[in-house]
Amino acid sequence: MILLTGASGFLGQHIYKTFSPVFPIIGLGHSGSNCDRRIDLTDLKALEALLNELKPDTIIHSAAIRDPDECVRRPETAKALHVDATKVMAEWCQKNGRRFVYISTDYVFNGKNPPYNEKAEPDPVNLYGETKLAGEKEAQKCPDHLIVRIALQYGTTDRPELSFIHKAIKTLSKGEKLELDNVQKRFPSLSADVAKAILELEKRRYVGIVHMSNPVGITRFQMFKTIAAAFGFDPDLVVDTGKPPQMSANRPADCTFDLTLYKSLGLPPFHSFEEGLAMIKDEVKASL
Ligand SMILES: NC(=O)c1ccc[n+]([C@@H]2O[C@H](COP(=O)([O-])OP(=O)(O)OC[C@H]3O[C@@H](n4cnc5c(N)ncnc54)[C@H](OP(=O)(O)O)[C@@H]3O)[C@@H](O)[C@H]2O)c1
């Protein structure tokens, strides 16, 4: 049985949907309703009690505060969720001979010397990356572990408030402009592709770190132009700010992954951003 944290989240929903025909799975949420059980993972006593009650064979820890600016606003919660809860779960798995899977991020790198393979030295530039990296170190203490580093997620969702595509379409449909940086490279990756690749790694019980993403990097400005074109809006509504991203937490400029390991494992290729948008277009429109 798999216990999935963050099952009510953007990626968690896709992992739950992809895994449930293959493995028995229990999905945990916190405030969201689309999950099997709710728990505050920062309540470490309640977490330990839940693990002793459910005794999962594998834990997939996807819950996080994934917005770096939100991590700046709530540093204690970010640390508790990314590091302390990870420690409790990884130690429980180690003690009970179970498997631990940790969803991590390309933001563990500083973005100055891409491409990054799995052996590259992490050097996060913000608290989000620092706490996610500290979580990786806890995860590695469990011998049977998998760490999956992923990039920016997009796809279908029943929680449009978690999706940058849904938010962009709402703005564009009002004829309002979107001003975005044309500097930082992102690697928009279809969450359904990510979930499929993780399932494949789980079937093999792969141990170690794996990088996975759409290989083509584009800036926010280019990304939102592509969204406007795909959904039939005027691409001129998307404007280049002419400046680097202006956000409270620093952002790494270019975290391109070296995907040699991913390819050598024969894992399914990622859809391009254009292909992915075409695949999700009707469902996204219906959920607005
Ligand atoms: N999304 C991206 O672009 C991206 C990029 C790189 C890496 N990642 C990584 O991918 C993983 C999944 O991210 P996501 O996009 O699915 O994030 P998300 O949509 O923001 O979902 C976060 C999840 O964490 C849960 N959560 C938050 N605080 C909690 C708490 N105190 N106790 C229990 N659960 C709590 C949320 O539950 P409720 O909603 O029910 O409160 C939700 O299920 C994360 O580990 C993130 O670091 C994401």
The ligand as an SDF file (V2000), in Angstrom:
LIG
                    3D

 48 52  0  0  0  0  0  0  0  0999 V2000
    4.2760   22.6290   -8.8360 N   0  0  0  0  0  0  0  0  0  0  0  0
    5.4750   22.8370   -9.3300 C   0  0  0  0  0  0  0  0  0  0  0  0
    5.6660   23.6000  -10.2930 O   0  0  0  0  0  0  0  0  0  0  0  0
    6.6640   22.0960   -8.7250 C   0  0  0  0  0  0  0  0  0  0  0  0
    7.9300   22.2710   -9.2950 C   0  0  0  0  0  0  0  0  0  0  0  0
    9.0200   21.5770   -8.7450 C   0  0  0  0  0  0  0  0  0  0  0  0
    8.8240   20.7460   -7.6520 C   0  0  0  0  0  0  0  0  0  0  0  0
    7.5760   20.6240   -7.1120 N   0  0  0  0  0  0  0  0  0  0  0  0
    7.4070   19.7150   -5.9610 C   0  0  0  0  0  0  0  0  0  0  0  0
    6.3410   18.8450   -6.2670 O   0  0  0  0  0  0  0  0  0  0  0  0
    5.6290   18.4920   -5.0850 C   0  0  0  0  0  0  0  0  0  0  0  0
    4.1520   18.6910   -5.3200 C   0  0  0  0  0  0  0  0  0  0  0  0
    3.8690   20.0640   -5.4910 O   0  0  0  0  0  0  0  0  0  0  0  0
    2.4260   20.5620   -5.9430 P   0  0  0  0  0  0  0  0  0  0  0  0
    2.5890   21.3740   -7.1590 O   0  0  0  0  0  0  0  0  0  0  0  0
    1.4680   19.4120   -5.9670 O   0  0  0  0  0  0  0  0  0  0  0  0
    2.0720   21.5380   -4.7450 O   0  0  0  0  0  0  0  0  0  0  0  0
    0.6210   22.1200   -4.3580 P   0  0  0  0  0  0  0  0  0  0  0  0
   -0.3120   22.0260   -5.4980 O   0  0  0  0  0  0  0  0  0  0  0  0
    0.8660   23.4580   -3.7540 O   0  0  0  0  0  0  0  0  0  0  0  0
    0.1130   21.1010   -3.2450 O   0  0  0  0  0  0  0  0  0  0  0  0
    0.7100   21.0800   -1.9860 C   0  0  0  0  0  0  0  0  0  0  0  0
    0.1470   19.9110   -1.2100 C   0  0  0  0  0  0  0  0  0  0  0  0
    0.7390   19.9160    0.0870 O   0  0  0  0  0  0  0  0  0  0  0  0
   -0.3120   19.8130    1.0480 C   0  0  0  0  0  0  0  0  0  0  0  0
    0.0540   20.4880    2.2880 N   0  0  0  0  0  0  0  0  0  0  0  0
    0.4230   21.7930    2.4370 C   0  0  0  0  0  0  0  0  0  0  0  0
    0.6200   22.0530    3.7580 N   0  0  0  0  0  0  0  0  0  0  0  0
    0.3760   20.8880    4.4260 C   0  0  0  0  0  0  0  0  0  0  0  0
    0.4120   20.5160    5.7980 C   0  0  0  0  0  0  0  0  0  0  0  0
    0.7410   21.3840    6.7680 N   0  0  0  0  0  0  0  0  0  0  0  0
    0.0830   19.2360    6.1140 N   0  0  0  0  0  0  0  0  0  0  0  0
   -0.2710   18.3550    5.1560 C   0  0  0  0  0  0  0  0  0  0  0  0
   -0.2980   18.6340    3.8470 N   0  0  0  0  0  0  0  0  0  0  0  0
    0.0180   19.9000    3.4780 C   0  0  0  0  0  0  0  0  0  0  0  0
   -1.5000   20.4860    0.3870 C   0  0  0  0  0  0  0  0  0  0  0  0
   -2.7010   20.0630    1.0340 O   0  0  0  0  0  0  0  0  0  0  0  0
   -4.0760   20.9320    0.9520 P   0  0  0  0  0  0  0  0  0  0  0  0
   -4.0890   21.5860   -0.3980 O   0  0  0  0  0  0  0  0  0  0  0  0
   -5.1320   19.8740    1.1270 O   0  0  0  0  0  0  0  0  0  0  0  0
   -4.0100   21.9170    2.0600 O   0  0  0  0  0  0  0  0  0  0  0  0
   -1.3670   19.9580   -1.0330 C   0  0  0  0  0  0  0  0  0  0  0  0
   -1.8930   18.6720   -1.1230 O   0  0  0  0  0  0  0  0  0  0  0  0
    6.2390   19.3370   -3.9730 C   0  0  0  0  0  0  0  0  0  0  0  0
    7.0960   18.5410   -3.2200 O   0  0  0  0  0  0  0  0  0  0  0  0
    7.0030   20.4410   -4.6930 C   0  0  0  0  0  0  0  0  0  0  0  0
    8.1170   20.8720   -3.9400 O   0  0  0  0  0  0  0  0  0  0  0  0
    6.5010   21.2610   -7.6270 C   0  0  0  0  0  0  0  0  0  0  0  0
  1  2  1  0
  2  3  2  0
  2  4  1  0
  4  5  1  0
  4 48  2  0
  5  6  2  0
  6  7  1  0
  7  8  2  0
  8  9  1  0
  8 48  1  0
  9 10  1  0
  9 46  1  0
 10 11  1  0
 11 12  1  0
 11 44  1  0
 12 13  1  0
 13 14  1  0
 14 15  2  0
 14 16  1  0
 14 17  1  0
 17 18  1  0
 18 19  2  0
 18 20  1  0
 18 21  1  0
 21 22  1  0
 22 23  1  0
 23 24  1  0
 23 42  1  0
 24 25  1  0
 25 26  1  0
 25 36  1  0
 26 27  1  0
 26 35  1  0
 27 28  2  0
 28 29  1  0
 29 30  1  0
 29 35  2  0
 30 31  1  0
 30 32  2  0
 32 33  1  0
 33 34  2  0
 34 35  1  0
 36 37  1  0
 36 42  1  0
 37 38  1  0
 38 39  2  0
 38 40  1  0
 38 41  1  0
 42 43  1  0
 44 45  1  0
 44 46  1  0
 46 47  1  0
M  CHG  2   8   1  16  -1
M  END
$$$$
